[in-house]
Amino acid sequence: MSAEYSFAVDQGVGVITLERPKRLNAMTWDLATELVELLRALRMRDEVGRSS
């Protein structure tokens, strides 16, 4: 996991928090790529719920 964001699961909901206060949480291409990879991986995690 990157130092630029944190991830947690709260009651079946995945919560991604950006941790770039000095940059006002601006996105970079590298950060966007990491987040896309994280979102793809979340599809396989049972603790993150799916809506019907």
mmJSON file of the N, C-alpha and C atoms, coordinates in Angstrom:
{"data_MODEL":{"atom_site":{
"group_PDB":["ATOM","ATOM","ATOM","ATOM","ATOM","ATOM","ATOM","ATOM","ATOM","ATOM","ATOM","ATOM","ATOM","ATOM","ATOM","ATOM","ATOM","ATOM","ATOM","ATOM","ATOM","ATOM","ATOM","ATOM","ATOM","ATOM","ATOM","ATOM","ATOM","ATOM","ATOM","ATOM","ATOM","ATOM","ATOM","ATOM","ATOM","ATOM","ATOM","ATOM","ATOM","ATOM","ATOM","ATOM","ATOM","ATOM","ATOM","ATOM","ATOM","ATOM","ATOM","ATOM","ATOM","ATOM","ATOM","ATOM","ATOM","ATOM","ATOM","ATOM","ATOM","ATOM","ATOM","ATOM","ATOM","ATOM","ATOM","ATOM","ATOM","ATOM","ATOM","ATOM","ATOM","ATOM","ATOM","ATOM","ATOM","ATOM","ATOM","ATOM","ATOM","ATOM","ATOM","ATOM","ATOM","ATOM","ATOM","ATOM","ATOM","ATOM","ATOM","ATOM","ATOM","ATOM","ATOM","ATOM","ATOM","ATOM","ATOM","ATOM","ATOM","ATOM","ATOM","ATOM","ATOM","ATOM","ATOM","ATOM","ATOM","ATOM","ATOM","ATOM","ATOM","ATOM","ATOM","ATOM","ATOM","ATOM","ATOM","ATOM","ATOM","ATOM","ATOM","ATOM","ATOM","ATOM","ATOM","ATOM","ATOM","ATOM","ATOM","ATOM","ATOM","ATOM","ATOM","ATOM","ATOM","ATOM","ATOM","ATOM","ATOM","ATOM","ATOM","ATOM","ATOM","ATOM","ATOM","ATOM","ATOM","ATOM","ATOM","ATOM","ATOM","ATOM","ATOM","ATOM"],
"id":[1,2,3,4,5,6,7,8,9,10,11,12,13,14,15,16,17,18,19,20,21,22,23,24,25,26,27,28,29,30,31,32,33,34,35,36,37,38,39,40,41,42,43,44,45,46,47,48,49,50,51,52,53,54,55,56,57,58,59,60,61,62,63,64,65,66,67,68,69,70,71,72,73,74,75,76,77,78,79,80,81,82,83,84,85,86,87,88,89,90,91,92,93,94,95,96,97,98,99,100,101,102,103,104,105,106,107,108,109,110,111,112,113,114,115,116,117,118,119,120,121,122,123,124,125,126,127,128,129,130,131,132,133,134,135,136,137,138,139,140,141,142,143,144,145,146,147,148,149,150,151,152,153,154,155,156],
"type_symbol":["N","C","C","N","C","C","N","C","C","N","C","C","N","C","C","N","C","C","N","C","C","N","C","C","N","C","C","N","C","C","N","C","C","N","C","C","N","C","C","N","C","C","N","C","C","N","C","C","N","C","C","N","C","C","N","C","C","N","C","C","N","C","C","N","C","C","N","C","C","N","C","C","N","C","C","N","C","C","N","C","C","N","C","C","N","C","C","N","C","C","N","C","C","N","C","C","N","C","C","N","C","C","N","C","C","N","C","C","N","C","C","N","C","C","N","C","C","N","C","C","N","C","C","N","C","C","N","C","C","N","C","C","N","C","C","N","C","C","N","C","C","N","C","C","N","C","C","N","C","C","N","C","C","N","C","C"],
"label_atom_id":["N","CA","C","N","CA","C","N","CA","C","N","CA","C","N","CA","C","N","CA","C","N","CA","C","N","CA","C","N","CA","C","N","CA","C","N","CA","C","N","CA","C","N","CA","C","N","CA","C","N","CA","C","N","CA","C","N","CA","C","N","CA","C","N","CA","C","N","CA","C","N","CA","C","N","CA","C","N","CA","C","N","CA","C","N","CA","C","N","CA","C","N","CA","C","N","CA","C","N","CA","C","N","CA","C","N","CA","C","N","CA","C","N","CA","C","N","CA","C","N","CA","C","N","CA","C","N","CA","C","N","CA","C","N","CA","C","N","CA","C","N","CA","C","N","CA","C","N","CA","C","N","CA","C","N","CA","C","N","CA","C","N","CA","C","N","CA","C","N","CA","C","N","CA","C","N","CA","C","N","CA","C"],
"label_alt_id":[null,null,null,null,null,null,null,null,null,null,null,null,null,null,null,null,null,null,null,null,null,null,null,null,null,null,null,null,null,null,null,null,null,null,null,null,null,null,null,null,null,null,null,null,null,null,null,null,null,null,null,null,null,null,null,null,null,null,null,null,null,null,null,null,null,null,null,null,null,null,null,null,null,null,null,null,null,null,null,null,null,null,null,null,null,null,null,null,null,null,null,null,null,null,null,null,null,null,null,null,null,null,null,null,null,null,null,null,null,null,null,null,null,null,null,null,null,null,null,null,null,null,null,null,null,null,null,null,null,null,null,null,null,null,null,null,null,null,null,null,null,null,null,null,null,null,null,null,null,null,null,null,null,null,null,null],
"label_comp_id":["MET","MET","MET","SER","SER","SER","ALA","ALA","ALA","GLU","GLU","GLU","TYR","TYR","TYR","SER","SER","SER","PHE","PHE","PHE","ALA","ALA","ALA","VAL","VAL","VAL","ASP","ASP","ASP","GLN","GLN","GLN","GLY","GLY","GLY","VAL","VAL","VAL","GLY","GLY","GLY","VAL","VAL","VAL","ILE","ILE","ILE","THR","THR","THR","LEU","LEU","LEU","GLU","GLU","GLU","ARG","ARG","ARG","PRO","PRO","PRO","LYS","LYS","LYS","ARG","ARG","ARG","LEU","LEU","LEU","ASN","ASN","ASN","ALA","ALA","ALA","MET","MET","MET","THR","THR","THR","TRP","TRP","TRP","ASP","ASP","ASP","LEU","LEU","LEU","ALA","ALA","ALA","THR","THR","THR","GLU","GLU","GLU","LEU","LEU","LEU","VAL","VAL","VAL","GLU","GLU","GLU","LEU","LEU","LEU","LEU","LEU","LEU","ARG","ARG","ARG","ALA","ALA","ALA","LEU","LEU","LEU","ARG","ARG","ARG","MET","MET","MET","ARG","ARG","ARG","ASP","ASP","ASP","GLU","GLU","GLU","VAL","VAL","VAL","GLY","GLY","GLY","ARG","ARG","ARG","SER","SER","SER","SER","SER","SER"],
"label_asym_id":["A","A","A","A","A","A","A","A","A","A","A","A","A","A","A","A","A","A","A","A","A","A","A","A","A","A","A","A","A","A","A","A","A","A","A","A","A","A","A","A","A","A","A","A","A","A","A","A","A","A","A","A","A","A","A","A","A","A","A","A","A","A","A","A","A","A","A","A","A","A","A","A","A","A","A","A","A","A","A","A","A","A","A","A","A","A","A","A","A","A","A","A","A","A","A","A","A","A","A","A","A","A","A","A","A","A","A","A","A","A","A","A","A","A","A","A","A","A","A","A","A","A","A","A","A","A","A","A","A","A","A","A","A","A","A","A","A","A","A","A","A","A","A","A","A","A","A","A","A","A","A","A","A","A","A","A"],
"label_entity_id":["1","1","1","1","1","1","1","1","1","1","1","1","1","1","1","1","1","1","1","1","1","1","1","1","1","1","1","1","1","1","1","1","1","1","1","1","1","1","1","1","1","1","1","1","1","1","1","1","1","1","1","1","1","1","1","1","1","1","1","1","1","1","1","1","1","1","1","1","1","1","1","1","1","1","1","1","1","1","1","1","1","1","1","1","1","1","1","1","1","1","1","1","1","1","1","1","1","1","1","1","1","1","1","1","1","1","1","1","1","1","1","1","1","1","1","1","1","1","1","1","1","1","1","1","1","1","1","1","1","1","1","1","1","1","1","1","1","1","1","1","1","1","1","1","1","1","1","1","1","1","1","1","1","1","1","1"],
"label_seq_id":[1,1,1,2,2,2,3,3,3,4,4,4,5,5,5,6,6,6,7,7,7,8,8,8,9,9,9,10,10,10,11,11,11,12,12,12,13,13,13,14,14,14,15,15,15,16,16,16,17,17,17,18,18,18,19,19,19,20,20,20,21,21,21,22,22,22,23,23,23,24,24,24,25,25,25,26,26,26,27,27,27,28,28,28,29,29,29,30,30,30,31,31,31,32,32,32,33,33,33,34,34,34,35,35,35,36,36,36,37,37,37,38,38,38,39,39,39,40,40,40,41,41,41,42,42,42,43,43,43,44,44,44,45,45,45,46,46,46,47,47,47,48,48,48,49,49,49,50,50,50,51,51,51,52,52,52],
"pdbx_PDB_ins_code":[null,null,null,null,null,null,null,null,null,null,null,null,null,null,null,null,null,null,null,null,null,null,null,null,null,null,null,null,null,null,null,null,null,null,null,null,null,null,null,null,null,null,null,null,null,null,null,null,null,null,null,null,null,null,null,null,null,null,null,null,null,null,null,null,null,null,null,null,null,null,null,null,null,null,null,null,null,null,null,null,null,null,null,null,null,null,null,null,null,null,null,null,null,null,null,null,null,null,null,null,null,null,null,null,null,null,null,null,null,null,null,null,null,null,null,null,null,null,null,null,null,null,null,null,null,null,null,null,null,null,null,null,null,null,null,null,null,null,null,null,null,null,null,null,null,null,null,null,null,null,null,null,null,null,null,null],
"Cartn_x":[0.839,0.0,0.886,0.427,1.167,1.031,2.018,1.925,1.008,0.547,-0.293,-1.777,-2.124,-3.517,-3.562,-4.704,-4.929,-6.236,-6.371,-7.563,-8.031,-9.333,-9.922,-11.295,-11.792,-13.142,-13.954,-15.089,-15.969,-17.37,-17.796,-19.114,-19.382,-18.399,-18.55,-18.303,-17.949,-17.698,-16.201,-15.61,-14.203,-14.056,-13.157,-12.945,-11.499,-11.333,-10.008,-9.868,-8.8,-8.553,-7.243,-7.302,-6.079,-5.298,-3.984,-3.101,-2.049,-2.51,-1.596,-1.976,-1.989,-2.464,-1.618,-0.32,0.527,0.232,-0.341,-0.697,-2.207,-2.919,-4.383,-5.052,-4.455,-4.95,-5.054,-4.22,-4.2,-3.763,-4.342,-4.021,-2.826,-2.0,-0.927,-1.243,-0.567,-0.79,-0.402,0.673,1.105,0.063,-0.478,-1.502,-2.766,-3.162,-4.346,-4.164,-2.981,-2.692,-2.786,-2.226,-2.298,-3.737,-4.547,-5.937,-6.745,-6.474,-7.153,-6.792,-5.528,-5.113,-5.793,-5.9,-6.578,-8.05,-8.724,-10.134,-10.351,-9.471,-9.585,-9.399,-8.454,-8.199,-9.364,-10.067,-11.178,-12.314,-12.422,-13.48,-13.353,-12.159,-11.916,-11.984,-12.169,-12.146,-13.549,-13.706,-15.012,-15.508,-14.6,-15.039,-15.638,-15.458,-16.065,-17.338,-18.465,-19.769,-20.052,-21.014,-21.472,-22.95,-23.386,-24.809,-25.469,-26.718,-27.44,-28.045],
"Cartn_y":[-1.174,0.0,1.239,2.222,3.467,4.327,5.168,6.131,7.293,7.328,8.424,8.174,6.977,6.692,5.587,5.487,4.374,3.712,2.459,1.692,0.939,0.933,0.181,-0.31,-1.31,-1.807,-1.473,-0.817,-0.434,-0.945,-1.968,-2.576,-2.988,-3.611,-4.116,-3.097,-1.883,-0.814,-0.512,-0.576,-0.221,1.296,1.798,3.242,3.562,4.366,4.813,6.278,6.583,7.95,8.434,9.524,10.1,10.775,10.615,11.128,12.067,13.055,14.01,15.439,15.775,17.109,18.263,18.054,19.134,19.428,18.435,18.588,18.72,18.96,19.106,17.889,16.714,15.428,15.369,16.123,16.086,14.704,14.268,12.966,13.086,12.054,11.91,10.66,10.491,9.286,8.046,8.124,6.975,6.62,7.619,7.374,6.813,7.357,6.853,5.396,5.038,3.655,2.733,3.166,2.364,2.174,3.228,3.131,2.204,2.244,1.332,-0.115,-0.37,-1.718,-2.152,-1.241,-1.537,-1.863,-1.064,-1.299,-2.635,-2.986,-4.288,-5.434,-5.28,-6.319,-6.456,-5.384,-5.421,-6.319,-6.533,-7.411,-8.818,-9.214,-10.569,-10.676,-9.577,-9.602,-9.802,-10.837,-11.176,-10.154,-9.485,-8.569,-7.265,-7.018,-5.835,-6.289,-5.741,-6.19,-5.734,-6.417,-6.086,-5.759,-4.769,-4.477,-5.37,-5.69,-6.595,-5.867],
"Cartn_z":[0.0,0.0,0.0,-0.704,-0.844,0.416,0.663,1.759,1.382,0.127,-0.335,-0.097,0.37,0.706,1.749,2.406,3.321,2.916,3.318,2.978,4.208,4.429,5.536,5.107,5.82,5.592,6.833,6.635,7.734,7.424,8.142,7.974,6.525,5.912,4.553,3.458,3.835,2.865,2.844,1.662,1.518,1.514,2.364,2.485,2.113,1.079,0.644,1.049,1.786,2.233,1.631,0.895,0.335,1.449,1.421,2.473,1.87,1.119,0.478,0.864,2.153,2.552,2.005,1.862,1.335,-0.133,-0.822,-2.241,-2.431,-1.308,-1.339,-1.969,-1.722,-2.229,-3.747,-4.429,-5.892,-6.37,-7.478,-8.056,-8.995,-8.977,-9.959,-10.778,-11.899,-12.692,-11.904,-11.143,-10.343,-9.288,-8.613,-7.601,-8.242,-9.363,-10.066,-10.46,-10.922,-11.301,-10.088,-8.958,-7.736,-7.289,-7.373,-6.944,-7.857,-9.15,-10.077,-9.724,-9.441,-9.054,-7.758,-6.794,-5.535,-5.778,-6.577,-6.858,-7.562,-8.453,-9.128,-8.135,-7.216,-6.219,-5.238,-4.991,-4.039,-4.503,-5.797,-6.306,-5.751,-5.35,-4.86,-3.338,-2.643,-1.177,-0.624,0.177,0.733,1.756,2.452,3.509,2.96,1.682,1.052,0.367,0.816,0.33,-1.094,-1.677,-3.028,-2.958,-3.716,-3.751,-4.793,-4.542,-5.45,-6.606],
"occupancy":[1.0,1.0,1.0,1.0,1.0,1.0,1.0,1.0,1.0,1.0,1.0,1.0,1.0,1.0,1.0,1.0,1.0,1.0,1.0,1.0,1.0,1.0,1.0,1.0,1.0,1.0,1.0,1.0,1.0,1.0,1.0,1.0,1.0,1.0,1.0,1.0,1.0,1.0,1.0,1.0,1.0,1.0,1.0,1.0,1.0,1.0,1.0,1.0,1.0,1.0,1.0,1.0,1.0,1.0,1.0,1.0,1.0,1.0,1.0,1.0,1.0,1.0,1.0,1.0,1.0,1.0,1.0,1.0,1.0,1.0,1.0,1.0,1.0,1.0,1.0,1.0,1.0,1.0,1.0,1.0,1.0,1.0,1.0,1.0,1.0,1.0,1.0,1.0,1.0,1.0,1.0,1.0,1.0,1.0,1.0,1.0,1.0,1.0,1.0,1.0,1.0,1.0,1.0,1.0,1.0,1.0,1.0,1.0,1.0,1.0,1.0,1.0,1.0,1.0,1.0,1.0,1.0,1.0,1.0,1.0,1.0,1.0,1.0,1.0,1.0,1.0,1.0,1.0,1.0,1.0,1.0,1.0,1.0,1.0,1.0,1.0,1.0,1.0,1.0,1.0,1.0,1.0,1.0,1.0,1.0,1.0,1.0,1.0,1.0,1.0,1.0,1.0,1.0,1.0,1.0,1.0],
"B_iso_or_equiv":[0.0,0.0,0.0,0.0,0.0,0.0,0.0,0.0,0.0,0.0,0.0,0.0,0.0,0.0,0.0,0.0,0.0,0.0,0.0,0.0,0.0,0.0,0.0,0.0,0.0,0.0,0.0,0.0,0.0,0.0,0.0,0.0,0.0,0.0,0.0,0.0,0.0,0.0,0.0,0.0,0.0,0.0,0.0,0.0,0.0,0.0,0.0,0.0,0.0,0.0,0.0,0.0,0.0,0.0,0.0,0.0,0.0,0.0,0.0,0.0,0.0,0.0,0.0,0.0,0.0,0.0,0.0,0.0,0.0,0.0,0.0,0.0,0.0,0.0,0.0,0.0,0.0,0.0,0.0,0.0,0.0,0.0,0.0,0.0,0.0,0.0,0.0,0.0,0.0,0.0,0.0,0.0,0.0,0.0,0.0,0.0,0.0,0.0,0.0,0.0,0.0,0.0,0.0,0.0,0.0,0.0,0.0,0.0,0.0,0.0,0.0,0.0,0.0,0.0,0.0,0.0,0.0,0.0,0.0,0.0,0.0,0.0,0.0,0.0,0.0,0.0,0.0,0.0,0.0,0.0,0.0,0.0,0.0,0.0,0.0,0.0,0.0,0.0,0.0,0.0,0.0,0.0,0.0,0.0,0.0,0.0,0.0,0.0,0.0,0.0,0.0,0.0,0.0,0.0,0.0,0.0],
"pdbx_formal_charge":[null,null,null,null,null,null,null,null,null,null,null,null,null,null,null,null,null,null,null,null,null,null,null,null,null,null,null,null,null,null,null,null,null,null,null,null,null,null,null,null,null,null,null,null,null,null,null,null,null,null,null,null,null,null,null,null,null,null,null,null,null,null,null,null,null,null,null,null,null,null,null,null,null,null,null,null,null,null,null,null,null,null,null,null,null,null,null,null,null,null,null,null,null,null,null,null,null,null,null,null,null,null,null,null,null,null,null,null,null,null,null,null,null,null,null,null,null,null,null,null,null,null,null,null,null,null,null,null,null,null,null,null,null,null,null,null,null,null,null,null,null,null,null,null,null,null,null,null,null,null,null,null,null,null,null,null],
"auth_seq_id":[1,1,1,2,2,2,3,3,3,4,4,4,5,5,5,6,6,6,7,7,7,8,8,8,9,9,9,10,10,10,11,11,11,12,12,12,13,13,13,14,14,14,15,15,15,16,16,16,17,17,17,18,18,18,19,19,19,20,20,20,21,21,21,22,22,22,23,23,23,24,24,24,25,25,25,26,26,26,27,27,27,28,28,28,29,29,29,30,30,30,31,31,31,32,32,32,33,33,33,34,34,34,35,35,35,36,36,36,37,37,37,38,38,38,39,39,39,40,40,40,41,41,41,42,42,42,43,43,43,44,44,44,45,45,45,46,46,46,47,47,47,48,48,48,49,49,49,50,50,50,51,51,51,52,52,52],
"auth_comp_id":["MET","MET","MET","SER","SER","SER","ALA","ALA","ALA","GLU","GLU","GLU","TYR","TYR","TYR","SER","SER","SER","PHE","PHE","PHE","ALA","ALA","ALA","VAL","VAL","VAL","ASP","ASP","ASP","GLN","GLN","GLN","GLY","GLY","GLY","VAL","VAL","VAL","GLY","GLY","GLY","VAL","VAL","VAL","ILE","ILE","ILE","THR","THR","THR","LEU","LEU","LEU","GLU","GLU","GLU","ARG","ARG","ARG","PRO","PRO","PRO","LYS","LYS","LYS","ARG","ARG","ARG","LEU","LEU","LEU","ASN","ASN","ASN","ALA","ALA","ALA","MET","MET","MET","THR","THR","THR","TRP","TRP","TRP","ASP","ASP","ASP","LEU","LEU","LEU","ALA","ALA","ALA","THR","THR","THR","GLU","GLU","GLU","LEU","LEU","LEU","VAL","VAL","VAL","GLU","GLU","GLU","LEU","LEU","LEU","LEU","LEU","LEU","ARG","ARG","ARG","ALA","ALA","ALA","LEU","LEU","LEU","ARG","ARG","ARG","MET","MET","MET","ARG","ARG","ARG","ASP","ASP","ASP","GLU","GLU","GLU","VAL","VAL","VAL","GLY","GLY","GLY","ARG","ARG","ARG","SER","SER","SER","SER","SER","SER"],
"auth_asym_id":["A","A","A","A","A","A","A","A","A","A","A","A","A","A","A","A","A","A","A","A","A","A","A","A","A","A","A","A","A","A","A","A","A","A","A","A","A","A","A","A","A","A","A","A","A","A","A","A","A","A","A","A","A","A","A","A","A","A","A","A","A","A","A","A","A","A","A","A","A","A","A","A","A","A","A","A","A","A","A","A","A","A","A","A","A","A","A","A","A","A","A","A","A","A","A","A","A","A","A","A","A","A","A","A","A","A","A","A","A","A","A","A","A","A","A","A","A","A","A","A","A","A","A","A","A","A","A","A","A","A","A","A","A","A","A","A","A","A","A","A","A","A","A","A","A","A","A","A","A","A","A","A","A","A","A","A"],
"auth_atom_id":["N","CA","C","N","CA","C","N","CA","C","N","CA","C","N","CA","C","N","CA","C","N","CA","C","N","CA","C","N","CA","C","N","CA","C","N","CA","C","N","CA","C","N","CA","C","N","CA","C","N","CA","C","N","CA","C","N","CA","C","N","CA","C","N","CA","C","N","CA","C","N","CA","C","N","CA","C","N","CA","C","N","CA","C","N","CA","C","N","CA","C","N","CA","C","N","CA","C","N","CA","C","N","CA","C","N","CA","C","N","CA","C","N","CA","C","N","CA","C","N","CA","C","N","CA","C","N","CA","C","N","CA","C","N","CA","C","N","CA","C","N","CA","C","N","CA","C","N","CA","C","N","CA","C","N","CA","C","N","CA","C","N","CA","C","N","CA","C","N","CA","C","N","CA","C","N","CA","C","N","CA","C"],
"pdbx_PDB_model_num":[1,1,1,1,1,1,1,1,1,1,1,1,1,1,1,1,1,1,1,1,1,1,1,1,1,1,1,1,1,1,1,1,1,1,1,1,1,1,1,1,1,1,1,1,1,1,1,1,1,1,1,1,1,1,1,1,1,1,1,1,1,1,1,1,1,1,1,1,1,1,1,1,1,1,1,1,1,1,1,1,1,1,1,1,1,1,1,1,1,1,1,1,1,1,1,1,1,1,1,1,1,1,1,1,1,1,1,1,1,1,1,1,1,1,1,1,1,1,1,1,1,1,1,1,1,1,1,1,1,1,1,1,1,1,1,1,1,1,1,1,1,1,1,1,1,1,1,1,1,1,1,1,1,1,1,1]
}}}
